[in-house]
Amino acid sequence: MQSLLAVSALLDRILGFFARIGAWCGFLLMIVVCYDVVTRYLGVPKPFGMNSTQLQESEYWLHTFLFSLLLGYAYINQAHVRIDLVRERFSTKNKYLLEIIGILFFLLTYSLLGTWFTAHYAFASFQEHEVSKSVIGLSNIWILKSALVVMFILMGIAAISQLIKAIAGYRGVLPDHLVSLTIGSEH
Amino acid sequence: MEWLGPYLPALLFASLAILLFSGYPVAFVLGGLGLIFGFIAYFVDPWLFDIAQFGTLPGRIFGGIADNLILTAIPMFIFMGTMLEKSGVARDLLNCLQVLLRRVPGGLALAVTLMGTILAATTGIIGASVVMMSLLALPVMMQRGYAPTLSTGTIAASGTLGILIPPSIMLVIMADLLSRSVGNLFVAAIIPGFMLSGMYVVYIIIASILKPEIAPKLPAELGPQSTSQYFLMLARSFVPPVFLITCVLGSILGGFATPTEAAGVGAAGAVILAFVNLVLLPTLGVPEFHFDGEAKAEFDDHPTGNGFIADSKHFWGVLSDVVMRTALTNGMLFGIFVGATLFSYMFRALGGEAQVDAFIEHLGLGPWGLLFMLMGVVFVLGFFLDWIEITLIVLPVFAPIIAGLDFGDHVAKSEVTYWFAILLAVNLQTSFLTPPFGFALFYMKAVAPPEIKIQHIYRGIIPFVLIQILAVILVMTFPELALWLPRTLLG
């Protein structure tokens, strides 16, 4: 179990790495929006010969990176909403069991199928050399679509990491500092 | 097995209702359940649902969520609110409002209401904003001898006002789902939002005059003594956040900026305010403004004034923390968004929408009956779910029904959607506050000091719930409350 927990810790570090990139994409988004506003109203030239359409498209590109890199990380940090009215009455052991069942039935199904479908979707875009609907927009849409693939892959990584923790918890060998990260706080 | 086909949409919703209460994250239940039902439907009747139809799902996620400029406003509004909170700007604002209102009956409760109204702009998730307001204001109110009932009622009501007063994240998502303009919906929410806040103020003043013991007068010598200090306090703690939020709202209302642009500039403004507050002013030797030793709750952990370098490091720490928190909140929100997209698609693919239409036709309720039914459903759901789940799961089912409603002369057909969205927002807020289930109350109990009992919270919230119900009735009877301003301002 210990070696599996080490794997889980490694997976968490990978998720954390991508999450930090995603989070700062959010900050960059703010800067791009401000830059777009300033250049539009004050007539300052744009960088790298980008036009306003390209800047605006890069805004939702950044936003897509922001949420797709964070979904899995939010799970290992227990940031996802749970409706706790019933669960809070469960014993700790049953909470671990519930987590295991939830991961096996819902999250793994979701992330595996999600990866499969979005991978086809992104690959088709790559093969067709798809570009923005707007003539002067950004090219290489496949990069944006690949973010969705990455999102489902990271979700799967989070699922495996949490599955290991929940099994360890069920068997009573989960280190204390990981308890609230596995089944939420208030324990 | 084909006989099962027509029951699948109902089964899908029923399974969702049960599984949500398992306590497993909503985002994954939605997505997982949607996909599992795809397979079930395929095995029940391949003519009903073909596995190949799954292939259209990525396009729906991409087109609805990724390739969507409106939704980019959301992380920036969250960022702005979190930044104002974590940099101490919100706490300073509360202190400053106390000083300004010290001579008015119920001054502190009014300060909390006003802060809720101003910061409402920047919060969004009910749980988070109620917790923030409780941590910030409840200890101060208890310390000043305010009755627990009035304190908790005021905080819960003004903490939930954020879902209505623009720039509310909920209104951004509603506008997106109902295919209406975010700017128009923001403008429509202005009068109802400020009307509610005004009604709270009137109630607090009357209650404090009738029963002075529930709201003791603040000490007259509270705050700075000299006039110059007084203006310094205003310039430091009151003007900047109020200016920032007025700019954000004003630029949207005036039609100068799209919500996304206003959000970006507002977020950058919040960073600048934080820098001024945490680095610039301490370096220049401007004293931090405190009531000697009082109100130093958990929010007072800013060791500023240690020189420019140390303060800048501290600022950088706050900034990275806020970036990460914002990203997590956004990840949570969009997790549900992606899951709900899958779920709604499945519901429609299985013929659920057509069934709902047929059912409603069968009921023969007429527009008002339908409106009351939808409002009732949402009110009950609000006991268990935050607006995120309600708008993302239920609104797609309701949207076509709403668009088809015809209220004759009462509301013009083109404006029904805006009116309905505002009604829904006020209704949801009421639901979050209504005992015994209203879940804003539970969030509050979770962070309140132990001497505050749930009974205090229940008793304190009742007057505010009555105000909310009055507001729902007013907006229903006088649709102009929501519709006049957008028509006048934006045409």
Interface residues (C-beta under 8 A of the other chain):
Chain A: A19 R20 G22 A23 W24 G26 F27 L29 M30 I31 V32 V33 C34 D36 V37 Q56 E59 Y60 L62 H63 T64 L66 F67 S68 L70 L71 Y73 A74 Y75 N77 A79 H80 V81 R82 I83 D84 L85 V86 R87 E88 F90 K95 L98 E99 G102 F105 F106 L107 T109 Y110 L113 G114 F117 T118 H120 Y121 A122 L144 K145 A147 L148 M151
Chain B: L20 F21 S22 G23 Y24 P25 V26 A27 F28 V29 G31 G32 L33 L35 I36 F54 G55 L57 P58 G59 I61 F62 I65 A66 D67 N68 L69 L71 T72 P75 M76 F79 A257 T260 E261 A263 G264 V265 A267 A268 V271 V323 M324 T326 A327 L328 T329 N330 G331 M332 L333 F334 G335 I336 V338 G339 F384 L385 D386 I388 E389
